Structures are given as structure tokens and as C-alpha cells.
């Protein structure tokens, strides 16, 4: 099983295969608009702008499973991301990341990269998974890890 076999719907409703990200370094992150960590959108966008020409892709997956901090619809999420943080990386439709309805992308990532005391379960918004150019999940960063703290690791993979 490879990361590239999965697909997800963008906020526009368009289905996108992860296969389009072959030979790229990918960060998959579950996001929320009303979270204390929401300002990480800024750091993620900075990383994306700085390294996208070298093969970095960031994929945002809004999730409302943590204290209902992403209650908006696709249009509201899109507007929030663009107006407040100028997000230009792909944002997908709202998904669940834990439980029986968890999106297959997150089930795959959690099965390959365990978390801390909660095991594979995602404990909060802005958990970040890194996939290398071969489509292998290689690192999981905690919600509180700021994107700029990931930069040296990401540079090694590019």
C-alpha cells in the first residue's frame, strides 16, 4: 500500500488522487479555523512558498472532531484560509481523522506513524505527517510543533 493510491476531495468538490504528488515531499495536516493553533496556517504557508519549487507540497484537511473548532462549510473554510492566512496550498473537504469514519488517508498515515501516549490516534488539530518522495510516511509532528521547527527536517528530504 502506498500513499499514492488514495484520493480525497478538494474544497471545490473535485476529486484529487495523491498520485499527482509522486516525487514530492508532502506534509499532510489536519486543520481547524477556530483553534489556538490556527496561526500555524501562516507557518505552513511560509514553508510552502519557500520550498514548493523544490518539491514540497502541503495538504490541509479541515477536521471538526476536536472541540468543534472547524464548524464551517467548504466555502467558509476556503474564505477563512485565504483571507486570514493567504493559504495557497491545497485544502480538502472536511474529514474525520479518528474513529470508524476516519478518512482513509489518515488511517494509512496513522498505521505507519504512531503518536505518543495515545498510540496512533490523532490527539488534536495540526498534527503533521511527512511523506517522502517515494510515498513513504517518514515522520509525525505533534500539533504543538510549529512549522518553522520542521524546516530543517523538510530541507533534508527535498
Backbone as a printed PyTorch tensor [residue, N CA C, xyz], in Angstrom:
tensor([[[  0.8390,  -1.1820,   0.0000],
         [  0.0000,   0.0000,   0.0000],
         [  0.8800,   1.2400,   0.0000]],

        [[  0.5170,   2.1890,  -0.8160],
         [  1.2660,   3.4250,  -0.9380],
         [  0.3350,   4.6130,  -0.7190]],

        [[  0.8900,   5.6980,  -0.2570],
         [  0.1500,   6.9450,  -0.0920],
         [ -0.5160,   7.3490,  -1.4100]],

        [[  0.1500,   7.0300,  -2.5140],
         [ -0.3250,   7.4570,  -3.8270],
         [ -1.6000,   6.7550,  -4.2860]],

        [[ -2.0240,   5.7190,  -3.6150],
         [ -3.2360,   5.0160,  -4.0460],
         [ -4.5150,   5.6950,  -3.5270]],

        [[ -4.3550,   6.6760,  -2.6520],
         [ -5.5130,   7.3380,  -2.0450],
         [ -5.9460,   8.5600,  -2.8370]],

        [[ -7.1560,   8.9880,  -2.5360],
         [ -7.6750,  10.2120,  -3.1300],
         [ -8.5510,  10.9140,  -2.1130]],

        [[ -8.7830,  12.1920,  -2.3650],
         [ -9.6260,  12.9940,  -1.4710],
         [-10.2320,  14.1220,  -2.2900]],

        [[-11.2930,  14.7000,  -1.7700],
         [-11.9770,  15.7910,  -2.4500],
         [-11.4730,  17.1360,  -1.9470]],

        [[-11.1020,  17.9930,  -2.8960],
         [-10.7400,  19.3720,  -2.5560],
         [-11.9770,  20.1190,  -2.0750]],

        [[-11.7870,  21.3040,  -1.5020],
         [-12.9260,  22.1010,  -1.0410],
         [-13.9140,  22.3970,  -2.1710]],

        [[-13.4270,  22.4080,  -3.3890],
         [-14.2850,  22.6500,  -4.5550],
         [-15.1430,  21.4350,  -4.8950]],

        [[-14.8660,  20.2970,  -4.2580],
         [-15.5740,  19.0650,  -4.5470],
         [-14.8460,  18.1940,  -5.5630]],

        [[-13.8090,  18.7460,  -6.1970],
         [-13.0220,  17.9970,  -7.1780],
         [-12.2250,  16.8920,  -6.4960]],

        [[-12.3150,  15.6790,  -7.0550],
         [-11.5710,  14.5390,  -6.5240],
         [-10.1280,  14.6410,  -6.9910]],

        [[ -9.1860,  14.4480,  -6.0600],
         [ -7.7680,  14.5500,  -6.3880],
         [ -7.0380,  13.3050,  -5.9040]],

        [[ -6.3140,  12.6700,  -6.8110],
         [ -5.5170,  11.4970,  -6.4610],
         [ -4.1910,  11.9510,  -5.8570]],

        [[ -3.7630,  11.2670,  -4.8060],
         [ -2.4680,  11.5800,  -4.2030],
         [ -1.3270,  11.2350,  -5.1610]],

        [[ -1.6480,  10.4890,  -6.2010],
         [ -0.6530,  10.1190,  -7.2110],
         [ -0.0350,  11.3530,  -7.8780]],

        [[ -0.7720,  12.4510,  -7.9240],
         [ -0.2250,  13.6740,  -8.5340],
         [  0.9480,  14.2360,  -7.7280]],

        [[  1.1490,  13.7290,  -6.5200],
         [  2.2330,  14.2210,  -5.6740],
         [  3.4470,  13.2950,  -5.6600]],

        [[  3.4830,  12.3410,  -6.6070],
         [  4.6550,  11.4640,  -6.7120],
         [  5.9090,  12.3140,  -6.8870]],

        [[  7.0100,  11.8560,  -6.2830],
         [  8.3070,  12.5330,  -6.3510],
         [  8.3130,  13.8910,  -5.6590]],

        [[  7.3700,  14.1120,  -4.7790],
         [  7.3090,  15.3360,  -3.9740],
         [  7.4240,  14.9550,  -2.5070]],

        [[  7.8900,  15.8950,  -1.7010],
         [  7.8350,  15.7460,  -0.2490],
         [  6.5130,  16.3600,   0.1810]],

        [[  5.7090,  15.6030,   0.9180],
         [  4.3480,  16.0300,   1.2530],
         [  4.1840,  16.1330,   2.7670]],

        [[  3.5260,  17.2050,   3.1990],
         [  3.0930,  17.3380,   4.5890],
         [  1.5760,  17.2890,   4.5810]],

        [[  1.0050,  16.3330,   5.3040],
         [ -0.4480,  16.2270,   5.4620],
         [ -0.7640,  16.7040,   6.8790]],

        [[ -1.7030,  17.6410,   6.9800],
         [ -2.0250,  18.2250,   8.2880],
         [ -3.5390,  18.3590,   8.4420]],

        [[ -4.0460,  17.9610,   9.6150],
         [ -5.4610,  18.1960,   9.9110],
         [ -5.5750,  19.5910,  10.5240]],

        [[ -6.4680,  20.3890,   9.9710],
         [ -6.5440,  21.8090,  10.3230],
         [ -7.8840,  22.1730,  10.9560]],

        [[ -7.9280,  23.3670,  11.5260],
         [ -9.1650,  23.9150,  12.0890],
         [ -9.0490,  25.4350,  12.1360]],

        [[-10.1590,  26.1060,  11.9050],
         [-10.1720,  27.5690,  11.8360],
         [-10.3180,  28.2680,  13.1850]],

        [[-10.8160,  27.5410,  14.1920],
         [-11.1050,  28.1800,  15.4790],
         [-10.3250,  27.5200,  16.6100]],

        [[ -9.0570,  27.2820,  16.3690],
         [ -8.2010,  26.5650,  17.3080],
         [ -7.0770,  27.4960,  17.7560]],

        [[ -6.5760,  27.2670,  18.9350],
         [ -5.4400,  28.0460,  19.4120],
         [ -4.2040,  27.8640,  18.5470]],

        [[ -4.1820,  26.8030,  17.7540],
         [ -3.0390,  26.5280,  16.8820],
         [ -3.2730,  26.9900,  15.4410]],

        [[ -4.4020,  27.6250,  15.1760],
         [ -4.7650,  28.0230,  13.8160],
         [ -3.7190,  28.9180,  13.1710]],

        [[ -2.9950,  29.6820,  13.9680],
         [ -1.9610,  30.5530,  13.3960],
         [ -0.8700,  29.7440,  12.6920]],

        [[ -0.8480,  28.4290,  12.8860],
         [  0.1170,  27.6050,  12.1640],
         [ -0.1260,  27.6260,  10.6550]],

        [[ -1.3130,  28.0280,  10.2270],
         [ -1.5480,  28.2030,   8.7940],
         [ -0.4830,  29.1310,   8.2090]],

        [[ -0.1410,  30.1690,   8.9560],
         [  0.8540,  31.1350,   8.4870],
         [  2.2100,  30.4610,   8.2730]],

        [[  2.6600,  29.6890,   9.2570],
         [  3.9380,  29.0000,   9.1470],
         [  3.9350,  27.9460,   8.0520]],

        [[  2.8070,  27.2470,   7.9000],
         [  2.6900,  26.2520,   6.8400],
         [  2.7600,  26.9240,   5.4680]],

        [[  2.0710,  28.0360,   5.3200],
         [  2.1000,  28.7740,   4.0490],
         [  3.5110,  29.2920,   3.7590]],

        [[  4.2030,  29.7680,   4.7910],
         [  5.5860,  30.2280,   4.6050],
         [  6.4810,  29.0910,   4.1120]],

        [[  6.3600,  27.9120,   4.7450],
         [  7.1410,  26.7410,   4.3160],
         [  6.8150,  26.3810,   2.8640]],

        [[  5.5420,  26.3770,   2.5580],
         [  5.0990,  26.0150,   1.2140],
         [  5.6830,  26.9730,   0.1780]],

        [[  5.5520,  28.2730,   0.4150],
         [  6.0630,  29.2600,  -0.5360],
         [  7.5760,  29.1350,  -0.7070]],

        [[  8.2460,  28.8900,   0.3820],
         [  9.7120,  28.8340,   0.3640],
         [ 10.2340,  27.6030,  -0.3830]],

        [[  9.5320,  26.4750,  -0.2760],
         [ 10.0690,  25.2090,  -0.8050],
         [  9.2310,  24.5310,  -1.8870]],

        [[  8.1210,  25.1250,  -2.2900],
         [  7.2790,  24.4460,  -3.2890],
         [  8.0190,  24.2280,  -4.6040]],

        [[  8.8950,  25.1510,  -4.9870],
         [  9.6370,  24.9860,  -6.2300],
         [ 10.7030,  23.8990,  -6.1280]],

        [[ 10.9810,  23.4680,  -4.8910],
         [ 11.9340,  22.3760,  -4.6800],
         [ 11.2180,  21.0420,  -4.4510]],

        [[  9.8890,  21.0660,  -4.5320],
         [  9.1380,  19.8210,  -4.4470],
         [  8.3430,  19.6090,  -3.1760]],

        [[  8.1210,  20.6510,  -2.3800],
         [  7.2970,  20.4990,  -1.1730],
         [  5.8310,  20.7650,  -1.5010]],

        [[  4.9670,  19.9070,  -0.9800],
         [  3.5240,  20.0980,  -1.0810],
         [  2.9500,  19.9750,   0.3230]],

        [[  2.0360,  20.8650,   0.6580],
         [  1.3210,  20.7820,   1.9330],
         [ -0.1480,  20.5490,   1.6090]],

        [[ -0.7500,  19.5940,   2.2890],
         [ -2.1490,  19.2520,   2.0720],
         [ -2.9050,  19.4500,   3.3720]],

        [[ -3.8450,  20.3870,   3.3800],
         [ -4.6340,  20.6670,   4.5730],
         [ -5.9700,  19.9460,   4.5350]],

        [[ -6.2850,  19.2750,   5.6400],
         [ -7.5460,  18.5490,   5.7700],
         [ -8.3000,  19.0930,   6.9800]],

        [[ -9.2570,  20.0030,   6.7660],
         [-10.0450,  20.5000,   7.8920],
         [-10.7600,  19.3640,   8.6160]],

        [[-10.8430,  19.4990,   9.9310],
         [-11.4520,  18.4650,  10.7620],
         [-12.2000,  19.1290,  11.9150]],

        [[-13.3980,  18.6550,  12.1790],
         [-14.2270,  19.2250,  13.2450],
         [-14.3320,  18.2890,  14.4440]],

        [[-13.4280,  17.3290,  14.5720],
         [-13.5190,  16.3350,  15.6530],
         [-12.9800,  16.8200,  16.9920]],

        [[-12.3080,  17.9350,  17.0080],
         [-11.6800,  18.3960,  18.2490],
         [-12.3460,  19.6900,  18.7010]],

        [[-13.2480,  19.5680,  19.6540],
         [-13.9620,  20.7010,  20.2540],
         [-14.7110,  21.5500,  19.2200]],

        [[-15.1770,  20.9180,  18.1450],
         [-15.9540,  21.6150,  17.1120],
         [-15.2800,  22.8930,  16.6310]],

        [[-13.9810,  22.8090,  16.3710],
         [-13.2210,  24.0050,  16.0040],
         [-13.1480,  24.2260,  14.4940]],

        [[-13.8760,  23.4240,  13.7400],
         [-13.9800,  23.6330,  12.2860],
         [-15.4070,  23.3610,  11.8690]],

        [[-16.2990,  24.2660,  12.2580],
         [-17.7280,  24.0450,  12.0270],
         [-18.2110,  24.5820,  10.6880]],

        [[-17.3920,  25.3420,   9.9810],
         [-17.8100,  25.9500,   8.7240],
         [-17.9650,  24.9580,   7.5880]],

        [[-18.6370,  25.4210,   6.5240],
         [-18.7480,  24.6070,   5.3200],
         [-17.5340,  24.8910,   4.4290]],

        [[-17.4800,  24.2250,   3.2930],
         [-16.3160,  24.3520,   2.4130],
         [-16.0460,  25.7920,   1.9930]],

        [[-17.0820,  26.5300,   1.6520],
         [-16.9230,  27.9310,   1.2250],
         [-16.3610,  28.7800,   2.3710]],

        [[-16.8930,  28.5940,   3.5690],
         [-16.4110,  29.3570,   4.7280],
         [-14.9520,  29.0150,   5.0540]],

        [[-14.6090,  27.7500,   4.9560],
         [-13.2270,  27.3250,   5.2310],
         [-12.2830,  27.9440,   4.2100]],

        [[-12.6560,  27.8750,   2.9350],
         [-11.8300,  28.4440,   1.8620],
         [-11.6100,  29.9390,   2.0870]],

        [[-12.6840,  30.6620,   2.3630],
         [-12.5760,  32.1070,   2.5940],
         [-11.7010,  32.4040,   3.8020]],

        [[-11.8970,  31.6740,   4.8840],
         [-11.1070,  31.8890,   6.0930],
         [ -9.6140,  31.7140,   5.8020]],

        [[ -9.2690,  30.6250,   5.1340],
         [ -7.8590,  30.3240,   4.8540],
         [ -7.2190,  31.3830,   3.9660]],

        [[ -7.9410,  31.8360,   2.9560],
         [ -7.3790,  32.8060,   2.0250],
         [ -7.3320,  34.2030,   2.6190]],

        [[ -8.4100,  34.6350,   3.2430],
         [ -8.4710,  35.9960,   3.7810],
         [ -7.5140,  36.1850,   4.9530]],

        [[ -7.4740,  35.2230,   5.8570],
         [ -6.6790,  35.3940,   7.0770],
         [ -5.2130,  34.9820,   6.9380]],

        [[ -4.9270,  34.0020,   6.0770],
         [ -3.5540,  33.4770,   6.0080],
         [ -3.0000,  33.3660,   4.5930]],

        [[ -3.7690,  33.7450,   3.5910],
         [ -3.2970,  33.6870,   2.2140],
         [ -2.9050,  32.2890,   1.7760]],

        [[ -3.5970,  31.2890,   2.3000],
         [ -3.2470,  29.8930,   2.0190],
         [ -3.3690,  29.6110,   0.5200]],

        [[ -2.2880,  29.0990,  -0.0500],
         [ -2.2890,  28.7550,  -1.4750],
         [ -2.0640,  27.2620,  -1.7040]],

        [[ -1.7700,  26.5070,  -0.6360],
         [ -1.6270,  25.0590,  -0.7910],
         [ -3.0140,  24.4150,  -0.7920]],

        [[ -3.1290,  23.1950,  -1.3110],
         [ -4.4380,  22.5450,  -1.4210],
         [ -5.1010,  22.2980,  -0.0570]],

        [[ -6.3840,  22.6400,   0.0120],
         [ -7.2030,  22.3580,   1.1900],
         [ -8.3450,  21.4520,   0.7220]],

        [[ -8.5720,  20.4120,   1.4740],
         [ -9.5660,  19.4090,   1.1130],
         [-10.8520,  19.6090,   1.8940]],

        [[-11.8860,  18.8610,   1.4860],
         [-13.1460,  18.8860,   2.2270],
         [-12.9140,  18.3950,   3.6470]],

        [[-13.7690,  18.8300,   4.5250],
         [-13.6830,  18.4400,   5.9300],
         [-13.7470,  16.9200,   6.0580]],

        [[-12.8720,  16.3730,   6.9100],
         [-12.8160,  14.9250,   7.1210],
         [-12.7710,  14.6210,   8.6080]],

        [[-12.9640,  13.3550,   8.9250],
         [-12.6860,  12.8590,  10.2730],
         [-11.3320,  12.1840,  10.2110]],

        [[-10.5670,  12.2840,  11.2940],
         [ -9.2230,  11.7040,  11.3200],
         [ -9.1140,  10.5270,  12.2870]],

        [[-10.0790,  10.3890,  13.1630],
         [-10.1280,   9.2810,  14.1230],
         [-11.4930,   8.6020,  14.0290]],

        [[-11.5490,   7.3690,  14.4980],
         [-12.8250,   6.6630,  14.5790],
         [-13.1800,   5.9110,  13.3150]],

        [[-14.3720,   5.3400,  13.3270],
         [-14.7900,   4.4630,  12.2330],
         [-14.9960,   5.2020,  10.9200]],

        [[-15.1980,   6.5200,  10.9690],
         [-15.3870,   7.3060,   9.7480],
         [-14.1430,   8.0850,   9.3460]],

        [[-13.0100,   7.7250,   9.9210],
         [-11.7620,   8.4260,   9.5830],
         [-11.4600,   8.2680,   8.0960]],

        [[-10.9630,   9.3360,   7.5070],
         [-10.6070,   9.3070,   6.0910],
         [ -9.4760,   8.2970,   5.8720]],

        [[ -9.5400,   7.5320,   4.7710],
         [ -8.5100,   6.5260,   4.5030],
         [ -7.0710,   7.0700,   4.5030]],

        [[ -6.8690,   8.3040,   4.0720],
         [ -5.5210,   8.8890,   4.1080],
         [ -4.9890,   8.8980,   5.5390]],

        [[ -5.8410,   9.2800,   6.4830],
         [ -5.3940,   9.3510,   7.8810],
         [ -5.2500,   7.9630,   8.4970]],

        [[ -6.1080,   7.0390,   8.1230],
         [ -5.9250,   5.6600,   8.6110],
         [ -4.5790,   5.1200,   8.1450]],

        [[ -4.2480,   5.3740,   6.9050],
         [ -2.9740,   4.9230,   6.3540],
         [ -1.7980,   5.5680,   7.1040]],

        [[ -1.8370,   6.8720,   7.2600],
         [ -0.7320,   7.5770,   7.9230],
         [ -0.5860,   7.1410,   9.3840]],

        [[ -1.7000,   7.0160,  10.0880],
         [ -1.6450,   6.5980,  11.4950],
         [ -1.1220,   5.1770,  11.6350]],

        [[ -1.4040,   4.3220,  10.6620],
         [ -0.9300,   2.9390,  10.7550],
         [  0.5820,   2.8470,  10.5630]],

        [[  1.1720,   3.8360,   9.9270],
         [  2.6100,   3.8290,   9.6720],
         [  3.4100,   4.6770,  10.6580]],

        [[  2.7710,   5.6730,  11.2370],
         [  3.4720,   6.5770,  12.1650],
         [  2.6530,   6.7230,  13.4370]],

        [[  3.0420,   6.0020,  14.4480],
         [  2.3340,   6.0490,  15.7310],
         [  2.6190,   7.3820,  16.4280]],

        [[  1.6830,   7.7930,  17.2660],
         [  1.8620,   9.0080,  18.0400],
         [  2.4940,   8.6900,  19.3820]],

        [[  2.2370,   9.5320,  20.3450],
         [  2.7950,   9.3510,  21.6780],
         [  1.9430,   8.4300,  22.5280]],

        [[  1.5180,   8.9180,  23.6770],
         [  0.7980,   8.0830,  24.6380],
         [ -0.5590,   7.5980,  24.1240]],

        [[ -1.0980,   8.2710,  23.1180],
         [ -2.3850,   7.8560,  22.5650],
         [ -2.2240,   6.8530,  21.4190]],

        [[ -1.0190,   6.3770,  21.1980],
         [ -0.7910,   5.4270,  20.1100],
         [ -0.9460,   6.0930,  18.7650]],

        [[ -1.6830,   5.4580,  17.8700],
         [ -1.8110,   6.0180,  16.5300],
         [ -2.8600,   7.1320,  16.4570]],

        [[ -3.7350,   7.2220,  17.4390],
         [ -4.8140,   8.2000,  17.4300],
         [ -4.2660,   9.6230,  17.3390]],

        [[ -4.9290,  10.4550,  16.5420],
         [ -4.5610,  11.8650,  16.4560],
         [ -5.1990,  12.5640,  17.6350]],

        [[ -4.3760,  13.3190,  18.3760],
         [ -4.9030,  13.8940,  19.6120],
         [ -5.4510,  15.3070,  19.4650]],

        [[ -5.0920,  16.0230,  18.3770],
         [ -5.5920,  17.3910,  18.2490],
         [ -5.3640,  17.8990,  16.8380]],

        [[ -5.8960,  19.0900,  16.5740],
         [ -5.6960,  19.7720,  15.2970],
         [ -4.2090,  20.0450,  15.0580]],

        [[ -3.8410,  20.1090,  13.8080],
         [ -2.4940,  20.4510,  13.3540],
         [ -1.4450,  19.3840,  13.6850]],

        [[ -1.8760,  18.1130,  13.6980],
         [ -0.9230,  17.0040,  13.6880],
         [ -0.4010,  16.9400,  12.2520]],

        [[  0.9140,  16.8380,  12.1110],
         [  1.5260,  16.9190,  10.7880],
         [  2.2690,  15.6260,  10.4530]],

        [[  1.9700,  15.0670,   9.2830],
         [  2.6120,  13.8480,   8.7960],
         [  3.4600,  14.2070,   7.5790]],

        [[  4.6800,  13.6780,   7.5310],
         [  5.5640,  13.9320,   6.4000],
         [  5.7150,  12.6490,   5.5890]],

        [[  5.5390,  12.7910,   4.2830],
         [  5.6850,  11.6750,   3.3490],
         [  6.8580,  12.0010,   2.4310]],

        [[  7.7770,  11.0510,   2.2460],
         [  8.9440,  11.3160,   1.4050],
         [  8.5960,  11.1860,  -0.0810]],

        [[  9.5740,  11.4280,  -0.9370],
         [  9.3610,  11.4380,  -2.3860],
         [  8.9420,  10.0830,  -2.9470]],

        [[  9.1620,   9.0160,  -2.1830],
         [  8.7490,   7.6830,  -2.6220],
         [  7.3550,   7.3200,  -2.1060]],

        [[  6.7120,   8.2550,  -1.4040],
         [  5.3660,   8.0000,  -0.8980],
         [  5.3310,   7.2970,   0.4420]],

        [[  6.4630,   7.2580,   1.1390],
         [  6.5310,   6.5960,   2.4490],
         [  6.3430,   7.6100,   3.5740]],

        [[  5.4290,   7.3420,   4.5010],
         [  5.3190,   8.1920,   5.6870],
         [  6.6120,   8.0550,   6.5130]],

        [[  7.2650,   9.1780,   6.8020],
         [  8.5660,   9.1110,   7.4730],
         [  8.6320,   9.8230,   8.8200]],

        [[  7.7040,  10.7470,   9.0830],
         [  7.7880,  11.4810,  10.3540],
         [  6.4210,  12.0460,  10.6890]],

        [[  6.1610,  12.0710,  11.9900],
         [  4.9160,  12.6480,  12.5140],
         [  5.3060,  13.7360,  13.5040]],

        [[  4.7330,  14.9130,  13.3210],
         [  4.9980,  16.0300,  14.2270],
         [  3.7480,  16.3360,  15.0450]],

        [[  3.9490,  16.6360,  16.3140],
         [  2.8550,  16.9370,  17.2380],
         [  2.1380,  18.2230,  16.8370]],

        [[  0.8860,  18.3670,  17.2780],
         [  0.1350,  19.5810,  16.9930],
         [  0.8670,  20.8590,  17.4340]],

        [[  1.5690,  20.7880,  18.5290],
         [  2.2300,  21.9850,  19.0570],
         [  3.5550,  22.2980,  18.3620]],

        [[  4.0440,  21.3960,  17.5150],
         [  5.2780,  21.6730,  16.7780],
         [  4.9720,  22.7060,  15.7010]],

        [[  5.6250,  23.8450,  15.7940],
         [  5.4010,  24.9080,  14.8160],
         [  6.0610,  24.5280,  13.4930]],

        [[  5.4420,  24.9110,  12.3870],
         [  6.0020,  24.5650,  11.0760],
         [  7.4690,  24.9630,  10.9010]],

        [[  7.8690,  26.0920,  11.4390],
         [  9.2570,  26.5260,  11.2860],
         [ 10.2420,  25.5780,  11.9770]],

        [[  9.7700,  24.8470,  12.9840],
         [ 10.6150,  23.8550,  13.6680],
         [ 10.7960,  22.5950,  12.8210]],

        [[  9.9920,  22.4480,  11.7770],
         [ 10.0760,  21.3000,  10.8730],
         [ 11.0180,  21.5690,   9.7030]],

        [[ 11.3850,  22.8000,   9.5220],
         [ 12.0840,  23.2220,   8.3020],
         [ 13.3770,  22.4560,   8.0420]],

        [[ 14.2240,  22.2950,   9.0320],
         [ 15.4980,  21.6110,   8.7850],
         [ 15.2610,  20.1600,   8.3650]],

        [[ 14.2670,  19.5160,   8.9500],
         [ 13.9410,  18.1400,   8.5670],
         [ 13.4430,  18.1020,   7.1160]],

        [[ 12.5580,  19.0100,   6.7810],
         [ 11.9840,  19.0600,   5.4320],
         [ 13.0930,  19.3080,   4.4060]],

        [[ 13.9940,  20.1960,   4.6980],
         [ 15.0890,  20.5080,   3.7600],
         [ 15.9120,  19.2580,   3.4430]],

        [[ 16.0900,  18.3820,   4.4150],
         [ 16.8400,  17.1460,   4.1870],
         [ 16.1340,  16.2250,   3.1850]],

        [[ 14.8220,  16.2780,   3.1650],
         [ 14.0400,  15.3890,   2.2900],
         [ 13.8900,  15.9040,   0.8650]],

        [[ 14.0700,  17.1940,   0.6950],
         [ 13.8120,  17.8070,  -0.6380],
         [ 14.8510,  17.4510,  -1.6730]]])
